[in-house]
Amino acid sequence: MIERMPATPEAPDPTQVPDAGQTPAHPTGAPWGWPAYPPYPAATGQPAPHPGTIYPPPGAAYPPPGAAYAPPSTLYSPPGAGYTPPGWGQQGAGAPGRDPGTQAKRRSGFLGGLATVGLAILKFGALFAKFGITAATALIAIVAYSLLFGWAFAVGLVLIIFVHEMGHFLTSRVMGVPMSVPIFIPFLGAFTAAGRGFTSDRRREATIAIAGPITGFAATLALCLWALAQPFATSGVRFALSLSYFGFLITLFNLVPMLPLDGGRIASSISKWFNLAGLVIISALLGSQVVGGTALNPILLIIFLFGCYSVWGRFQAARLGREAPPLPVRTRVLIGAGYIALLALSGLFMSLSAGWLTAHNLVNLA
């Protein structure tokens, strides 16, 4: 139902001044002031732009001078209504956006963002400081290797070793085993020290151990395949294949089944007796040097001594019942298959790179 709008009252004579103490009469009979006028919707038929605000009906005369009135275009709060337009705070004499908590929120947000940035800087600073040891020892290794192979080859060799060690490091982090950053030792490669929980599970130990040779082999294989795909025997190809040869050799040597080498940890997950086979292999290499009348390789001798101590410790732990429980047969077969495949592929591509270099008279490996 549509209700009819009330007629507009006639405006009073503004020249008539009421007697002292009297309130001027509104045409409707009500006193002057906002409460005498109907709400905005009832007066115009339109929704009120600010609910609760009262406007005079169209055509109504202005109140006498001194009456509490604001023009319809002005936002107005009737006396005693306590109306505050949206966005106007209680502070600052009507200035918009001056909510008492706004500045405090902005300050807390700024300080929170500053604290987040500071924590990020500290975190990456600590990480940089931790890997600073790796960088310093890598630089020492580069200087040492450059005395034999030159700067470019020394840098490439250290990078291959770094990729190998990062395979151990990242895999250990994924498996929840704490591990130190790589530390380089000239002419001995590099090592990472695993924390608690590394040897408590044979499968986890074998996985972290084989991750290094796999990543090192993958990086060396990519370099070798790139070099073999080149049409001519340029200096870059010679450099890449020579570096590949050493990369595959490093992988093969690390897979010798003797502790503390990676191959010893992989083979231990199958059977601790494989470590004795590793000792026999290193002993044969040292024996061949003695029989051949050449000086013993000090690096090989150091590795052999470390191997003897590590293998003895492994058997001692097994005797005292401190060894991790053996793995299921299927798991041991899978680990053994992966270990043998990596050995075979490393030997194959090392032979290919060596054969290519000798076939093109780039190096004599005899």
C-alpha positions in Angstrom: 0.0 0.0 0.0 1.3 3.4 -0.9 0.6 6.0 1.7 -0.2 9.6 0.7 2.5 12.1 1.7 1.2 14.8 4.1 0.7 18.3 2.6 3.4 20.8 3.1 2.5 23.3 5.9 2.4 27.0 5.2 5.4 28.9 6.2 4.9 31.4 9.1 5.6 35.1 8.8 9.2 35.5 9.6 8.6 39.1 10.7 6.4 38.0 13.6 8.6 37.8 16.6 7.2 35.8 19.6 6.8 37.3 22.9 9.6 36.9 25.4 9.6 33.5 27.0 7.4 32.0 24.3 8.5 29.3 21.8 7.5 30.2 18.3 4.7 28.0 17.0 5.3 25.6 14.1 2.6 25.6 11.4 1.7 22.0 12.5 1.3 23.3 16.1 4.5 21.7 17.4 7.4 23.8 18.8 10.2 24.8 16.4 13.2 22.5 16.2 14.3 19.3 14.6 11.9 17.0 16.7 8.9 18.8 15.1 9.8 17.6 11.6 9.1 14.1 10.3 12.0 11.8 9.4 13.5 12.2 6.0 11.8 9.2 4.3 8.4 10.3 5.4 9.0 13.8 4.0 10.4 12.9 0.6 9.6 9.3 0.0 13.4 8.5 -0.4 15.7 6.5 1.8 17.6 8.6 4.3 21.3 8.9 3.4 22.2 8.8 7.1 19.6 6.8 9.1 18.6 8.6 12.3 19.1 12.1 10.9 16.0 14.2 10.7 15.4 16.8 8.0 12.6 19.4 7.5 10.0 18.6 4.9 10.5 20.2 1.5 9.2 23.7 1.4 9.2 24.2 5.1 10.4 27.6 6.3 13.7 28.0 8.2 13.4 28.3 11.9 13.7 31.8 13.5 17.2 33.0 14.1 18.9 31.1 16.9 17.0 27.9 16.3 19.1 24.7 16.1 18.9 24.0 12.4 21.3 23.0 9.6 20.5 23.1 5.8 19.5 19.8 4.3 22.7 19.5 2.4 24.7 19.5 5.6 25.2 16.4 7.7 23.6 17.3 11.0 23.1 15.6 14.3 20.0 16.6 16.2 20.7 18.0 19.7 21.3 15.2 22.1 21.2 12.5 19.4 24.9 11.8 19.7 25.2 11.1 15.9 28.7 11.0 14.4 29.1 10.7 10.6 31.0 7.6 9.5 34.8 8.1 9.3 34.8 11.0 11.8 36.7 10.2 15.0 36.2 11.6 18.4 39.5 13.3 18.4 40.7 16.2 16.5 37.5 18.3 16.3 35.8 16.3 13.6 38.8 15.5 11.5 38.2 12.2 9.6 40.4 9.1 10.1 41.6 10.2 13.6 40.5 7.0 15.4 42.5 6.8 18.6 43.8 3.3 17.8 44.8 4.0 14.2 48.2 5.5 14.9 49.0 2.8 17.4 48.0 0.1 14.9 50.2 1.7 12.3 53.2 1.8 14.7 52.7 -1.8 15.7 52.4 -2.9 12.1 55.6 -1.0 11.2 57.5 -2.5 14.1 56.2 -6.0 13.3 57.4 -5.7 9.7 60.8 -4.3 10.9 61.1 -7.3 13.3 60.3 -9.7 10.5 63.0 -8.2 8.3 65.5 -8.3 11.1 64.8 -12.0 11.8 65.2 -12.8 8.1 68.5 -11.0 8.0 69.7 -12.8 11.1 68.6 -16.2 9.7 70.3 -15.7 6.4 73.3 -14.2 8.1 73.7 -17.3 10.3 73.3 -19.5 7.2 76.0 -17.4 5.4 78.3 -17.7 8.3 77.8 -21.4 8.5 78.6 -21.8 4.8 81.4 -19.4 5.2 83.4 -22.3 6.5 82.7 -24.2 3.3 83.7 -21.2 1.2 87.0 -20.7 3.1 88.0 -24.3 2.9 87.0 -24.6 -0.7 89.2 -21.6 -1.5 92.1 -23.3 0.2 91.4 -26.5 -1.8 91.3 -24.5 -5.0 94.7 -23.0 -4.3 96.1 -26.4 -3.5 94.7 -28.1 -6.6 95.8 -25.2 -8.8 99.4 -26.0 -8.1 98.9 -29.3 -10.0 96.1 -28.7 -12.5 95.8 -24.9 -12.9 93.1 -22.6 -11.7 90.3 -23.5 -14.1 90.6 -27.2 -13.5 90.9 -26.7 -9.7 87.7 -24.7 -9.6 85.8 -27.3 -11.7 87.1 -30.1 -9.4 86.0 -28.3 -6.3 82.6 -27.7 -7.8 82.1 -31.4 -8.5 83.1 -32.3 -5.0 80.8 -29.6 -3.6 77.8 -31.0 -5.6 78.6 -34.5 -4.2 78.7 -33.2 -0.6 75.5 -31.2 -1.0 73.8 -34.4 -2.0 74.5 -35.7 1.4 73.7 -32.5 3.1 70.3 -31.9 1.5 69.2 -35.5 1.7 70.0 -35.6 5.4 67.9 -32.4 6.0 65.0 -34.0 4.2 65.2 -37.1 6.3 65.5 -35.2 9.5 69.1 -36.0 10.3 71.3 -33.0 11.4 74.5 -32.7 9.3 77.3 -30.1 9.2 78.0 -28.1 6.1 80.8 -29.5 3.8 84.4 -28.9 4.8 87.1 -29.3 2.2 90.4 -31.0 2.9 92.9 -30.6 0.0 93.7 -33.9 -1.8 91.3 -35.7 0.5 88.1 -34.3 -0.9 85.5 -33.0 1.6 83.4 -34.4 4.4 80.2 -33.7 6.2 79.6 -34.8 9.8 76.2 -36.4 10.5 74.5 -35.9 13.9 72.3 -38.2 16.1 70.1 -40.6 14.3 72.3 -41.2 11.3 73.2 -44.8 12.0 70.1 -45.8 13.9 68.4 -46.8 10.7 70.4 -48.7 8.1 68.1 -47.7 5.3 68.4 -44.0 6.2 72.1 -44.3 6.5 72.4 -46.0 3.1 70.1 -43.4 1.4 72.1 -40.4 2.7 75.3 -42.1 1.8 74.4 -42.9 -1.8 72.9 -39.5 -2.4 76.4 -37.9 -2.6 77.7 -40.2 -5.3 74.4 -40.0 -7.3 74.4 -36.2 -7.4 78.2 -36.0 -8.1 77.7 -38.6 -10.9 74.8 -36.7 -12.4 76.7 -33.4 -12.5 79.7 -35.2 -14.1 77.5 -37.1 -16.6 75.9 -33.8 -17.8 79.3 -32.3 -18.4 80.6 -35.5 -20.2 77.5 -35.7 -22.4 77.8 -32.1 -23.4 81.5 -32.6 -24.3 80.8 -35.8 -26.3 78.1 -34.0 -28.3 80.5 -31.4 -29.6 81.7 -31.9 -33.2 85.4 -30.9 -32.8 88.1 -31.5 -30.3 88.3 -28.0 -29.0 90.1 -26.9 -25.9 86.7 -26.6 -24.1 85.9 -30.2 -25.0 89.3 -31.4 -23.7 88.8 -29.5 -20.5 85.3 -30.9 -20.0 86.2 -34.5 -20.7 89.3 -34.3 -18.5 87.2 -32.9 -15.7 84.6 -35.6 -16.3 87.2 -38.3 -16.1 88.3 -37.1 -12.6 84.6 -36.7 -11.6 83.8 -40.3 -12.4 87.0 -41.4 -10.7 86.0 -39.6 -7.6 82.6 -41.3 -7.6 84.2 -44.7 -8.1 86.7 -44.2 -5.3 83.9 -43.1 -2.9 82.0 -46.3 -3.7 84.7 -48.6 -2.4 82.9 -50.7 0.3 85.0 -49.5 3.2 84.2 -47.1 6.0 84.3 -44.2 6.2 83.8 -43.9 2.5 80.2 -43.7 1.1 80.5 -47.2 -0.3 81.3 -48.6 3.1 78.1 -47.1 4.5 76.0 -48.4 1.6 77.5 -51.8 1.8 77.0 -52.0 5.6 73.3 -51.8 5.1 73.5 -55.1 3.2 76.2 -56.7 5.4 79.0 -55.5 7.5 81.3 -58.1 6.0 81.5 -56.0 2.8 83.7 -53.6 4.7 86.3 -56.3 4.9 86.2 -56.5 1.1 86.9 -52.8 0.9 89.9 -53.2 3.1 91.2 -55.8 0.8 90.8 -53.5 -2.2 92.7 -50.7 -0.6 95.4 -53.1 0.6 95.8 -54.4 -3.0 96.3 -50.9 -4.3 98.9 -50.2 -1.7 100.6 -53.5 -2.4 100.8 -52.8 -6.1 102.7 -49.6 -5.3 105.1 -51.5 -3.1 105.6 -54.2 -5.8 106.0 -51.7 -8.5 108.7 -49.9 -6.6 106.8 -46.6 -6.4 106.4 -44.5 -3.3 103.3 -45.2 -1.3 100.5 -42.7 -1.9 100.2 -40.9 1.4 96.5 -40.1 0.8 95.7 -43.7 0.1 97.6 -44.8 3.2 95.7 -42.3 5.4 92.3 -43.6 4.0 93.4 -47.2 4.6 94.3 -46.4 8.3 91.0 -44.6 8.8 89.2 -47.5 7.2 90.8 -50.0 9.5 89.7 -48.0 12.5 86.2 -47.5 11.2 85.6 -51.1 10.3 86.9 -52.3 13.7 84.4 -49.8 15.3 81.6 -51.2 13.2 82.3 -54.8 14.2 82.7 -53.7 17.8 79.3 -52.0 17.8 77.7 -55.1 16.4 79.4 -57.3 19.1 78.0 -55.0 21.8 74.5 -55.0 20.3 74.6 -51.3 19.3 74.0 -51.9 15.6 70.7 -51.0 14.0 68.5 -54.0 13.2 69.0 -55.6 9.8 66.9 -54.5 6.9 64.4 -56.8 5.1 65.9 -58.9 2.3 64.0 -57.0 -0.4 65.3 -53.6 0.8 68.8 -55.0 0.9 68.5 -56.3 -2.7 67.2 -52.9 -3.9 70.1 -51.0 -2.2 72.6 -53.5 -3.6 71.2 -53.2 -7.1 71.4 -49.4 -7.0 74.9 -49.6 -5.7 76.1 -52.0 -8.4 74.4 -49.9 -11.1 76.1 -46.7 -10.0 79.5 -48.5 -9.9 79.0 -49.8 -13.4 77.8 -46.5 -14.9 80.7 -44.6 -13.3 83.2 -47.1 -14.6 81.7 -47.1 -18.1 81.6 -43.3 -18.5 85.1 -42.9 -17.0 86.3 -45.3 -19.7 84.4 -43.4 -22.4 85.9 -40.1 -21.4 89.4 -41.6 -21.2 89.0 -43.3 -24.5 87.8 -40.2 -26.3 90.8 -38.2 -24.9 93.4 -40.8 -26.0 91.7 -41.3 -29.4 92.1 -37.7 -30.2 95.6 -37.5 -28.9 94.6 -34.9 -26.3 96.0 -36.8 -23.4 98.1 -39.9 -22.7 96.6 -41.9 -19.9 99.0 -44.9 -20.4 
